[in-house]
Every structure is written in structure tokens, then in C-alpha cells.
Amino acid sequence: MQISTTLTSTPTSDERLAEILADPGFGTHFTDHMFTVEWTPEQGWHDARVTPYGPLTLDPATAVLHYAQETFEGMKAYRHPDGSIWSFRPEENGARMVRSSHRLALPVLEPDDFVQAVDELVEVDQRWVPDASTGEKSLYIRPFMIATEAFLGVRPSQHVTFMVIASPAGAYFKGGVKPVSLWLSEEYTRAGRGGMGAAKTGGNYASSLVAQQEATANGCDQVVFLDGGEGRYIEELGGMNMYFVYADGHIVTPQTGTILEGITRASVIELAGKLGHQVEERRISIDEWREGVTSGEITEIFACGTAAVITPVGELKWNGGSAPSPPAGQVAATIREQLVGIQFGREDDAFGWMHRIV
Ligand SMILES: Cc1ncc(COP(=O)(O)O)c(C=O)c1O
């Protein structure tokens, strides 16, 4: 892909950038540039460019605003102690966007082009990647693809735009890893058979918000969704996949065909295997969860995703009841330390997961 670059004439000052990077929070500050490439059936992907970050001008009839034909990704760039900048398995994010795009009737952007776009933006805005000495701070990267044809008919858009923006992110846990408390959503589900559960698309997140509001109103951090068919099997959290560790050391993670298959999830499967745990991908019911915790058969529960990497799961609450979780354990802590160590260049990258950008 040929990419043209137009640099901003008003880059963020060193002083302001230092202030932002001291406490970046999440998703509120954006780097000086953005990447854009457009697609039409006649021209394919064309006009790839890095330009100054700024608002889009969209016709009010733009398809994505009405029918939510869009996909997105979430990934990070990490600075290593020698100053180099790396991403984690970016080709997997590119491949997942291809799968999501198929489901949303969007065109395929080849994973190589996806990775090139991300690399180009991060290279141009490299001073926005927080220093390695600042704990788990990173540059969060948000690639997204939107239907940009101005047309109100319900059919796949004939004009599509793929963009990448980036935003420095603070450590998910300030002052030590803390368990998340979970609200069991019995009324709302996230996905059904034949639906969009396995795709990373805005509608899945829009539909999760009311359940998240319910969780917050009940004093919980996150929602856990059950399957849409029987309401019995664990799917995932609003933005993380789940893991259950059993007393004999084996680990179970839900596989239902309707969850978003996380890149952290896939990496945990490999790392846990290397650490000698047998990992099963299968359905696990809410009864197995409750009974396993009560009997001591389940010894640890944790969740994983790009944002938090791995977080222990605390109390589970539902309408009219609650179940304690096993105390945060060593399996999750060990896997977390190894994964974060690989991402930040402190551990040997034995799986070849890291991709050098700068
Ligand atoms: C619904 C959902 N499940 C799981 C995940 C974890 O995926 P990953 O490990 O690729 O961040 C995410 C995060 O993107 C998510 O939004």
C-alpha cells in the first residue's frame, strides 16, 4: 500500500505531551495524526494517507450512522526498555477484522495492509508511546472500518473508510491488580445463534450498555453474559473473555461460537499449555460455576483482554443472590506476569508474538 504523509503544522508541545503521558487515563487524548484509506467497488482500497488528527465531515445520510455497518479493533503499542516500540500479534487483529468484515458485509482489508497502516501511524506519532519506565502505560490503537456511502437504502455500502487513531493509555490497575466484581445479566444477552457475537462491531457494544448500567446500579464492575438460547452457558464479559482454573490444574474457557475470540484469550491458551496446564475450550454452565466455587473444585476465575491483560474475578451477583469467588490465585498471576513481561520486552518472546514498529 502506497501511503502519503502530511504532518501537522501544530504538533502537541513537549510540555503538554509530558502532562498527558503523566496521567493519560483511557481514550480521551489522541495523537497528532490519523490514518485513512478508502474503498469503492471500482477502485478497491485507495488514497491511503496519514494526516493531522481532526474531525470528519459526514453527510447526515452516511450509512454507518443509521445501520451501524462497521467493525473495529483494539490493540496496543508498547515501548521496551531500549526505547524500541512493538505491537503484540497485530496480524491477529488484522485477521479478526477480516472475519468481522465478512459478517458485516464490509470489504476485506488484507492483514498486511492493516499492520502497515498501524505501523505507519505509530511511527509518525512515536513520541506518544509512553516510556518503558512508567509501569504498564502503552499507546492504545483503534483501527475501525465504517460504511461511508450517503444512502439510506439498507444494503452494503458502496463507499467504505478504514481509519486508525491512537490514544495513550494509563495502567489499567493503578496500585496493584484488583478483582472485578461481576453482575450476571439474566435479562439481556449479547449474541444469538447466527448473530454478530463473534464480530467486533459497534452494535454488540451498544446492546451491552443497558446491562452494564444494571451492573453498575447493583454495585458491580462488569457484566457477564449467558448464551442467548438457553440462558445457561457462560459467554464472556462486556469486553473480556473468561477462564476457570480447576483443582487438578486444568483450565476451562468458554467456547460457544458466539463470543469474541480475544487475542489475549488465544495467547493465554498457549502460555497456560507451556506452563503445563491442560486447557479445554468448551461450554461451561452457570451452575458449574456456582457449584464448582462452592465445592472448591474451581480454584481460580479470571478474565482477560487487551485492556487489563488478566484480571482476577471477584464476587458474582445476580438478581436475588451472590456467590463468592475463589481468592485471586497463582495461576492468573503467573500468566499475567509472563504476558505483560513479553509485551513490555522484559521476558523472552518465545512464541514470536512481538512485532517491531520502531
Ligand atoms: C467482547 C469482548 N470480548 C473479549 C475481548 C478480548 O479481546 P482481546 O484479547 O483481543 O482484547 C474484548 C476486547 O476487545 C471484547 O470487546
The ligand as an ORCA input file, in Angstrom:
! r2SCAN-3c Opt
* xyz 0 1
  C     -16.496     -8.520     23.912
  C     -15.023     -8.712     24.066
  N     -14.573     -9.941     24.426
  C     -13.255    -10.184     24.552
  C     -12.308     -9.193     24.350
  C     -10.860     -9.508     24.486
  O     -10.221     -9.493     23.239
  P      -8.680     -9.165     23.088
  O      -7.961    -10.109     23.972
  O      -8.373     -9.360     21.654
  O      -8.524     -7.750     23.553
  C     -12.734     -7.911     24.000
  C     -11.748     -6.841     23.825
  O     -11.513     -6.374     22.786
  C     -14.119     -7.661     23.835
  O     -14.550     -6.451     23.473
*
